[in-house]
Amino acid sequence: MKIKPCKNNIGAEINIDLLSTSKKDVYEIQKVLDEFGVIFFRNQNLDPQSYINFAKNFGELADYPMLKGLSKEFSKITVIERKSSDKGPSFGEQFHTDSSYTKKPPRYTMLLGKLVPPRGQGNTDFASQYLAYKNLPEKIKIELENLRAVFSSSGPISVTRLEREKEKGTGKSKDFQCSHKIIQKVNNRKTIYFSPGHVIGIKGVDPKKSRDLLDFLINHQTKPEFVYSFEWEKNSIAMWDNRAILHQATAYTGDRIMHRITIQ
Ligand SMILES: [Fe+2]
């Protein structure tokens, strides 16, 4: 198993065939994931069952209430599809952390590229919130320590999901809302848990102060030095820890199909 850290040490690419992972391999993969927050694999020939089997090594598979699964048998695989005829932004085209508006957001998300743009187009960007926290001014760290932010499924990013729901929606879409601590401890390191695509306010501070803090945080969290932009190839996999990493799709107007699994 070869491990190659990506630019700025945000994420690491792991060279291994996921069809034949041993217990020890999974242990090592988990270690790299804990250290970097996001990992990548290339050239993986996984059918839906082997994709599910691999994902199960990291916890219980979660349901995504908003979009339909691949099939009845593989309901835990969500198909994220963009057609060249689709209008508007792509699904997830703003920095966010998945399902932050639920009480217990999935810990990990995996994406498998089935039909992808030419390499270098339609990248997924990842922003390390370990780094973002580390580089916060001390004064702000103290200010944020006990604050909670409120996240909503109708937050700024929801427009990108509503487009997808027209075709593949489950009809269960409703407004979910939840608050979470902004500063969280993950693997013994502090991170900023703050989803720009879903945040609607900060609890217990007046609206003006809430707005100022929110603007400051969103700008800080996604500074270029905390971001790695992953170039997709067919059969690439990205897997990240939603408590340590923000992600966003970037604009692409062609056809694209991703298979997504979330893990509780
Ligand atoms: Fe997402």
Residues whose N, C-alpha, C, O or C-beta is under 5 A from the ligand:
A	BS01	LIG	G92 D98
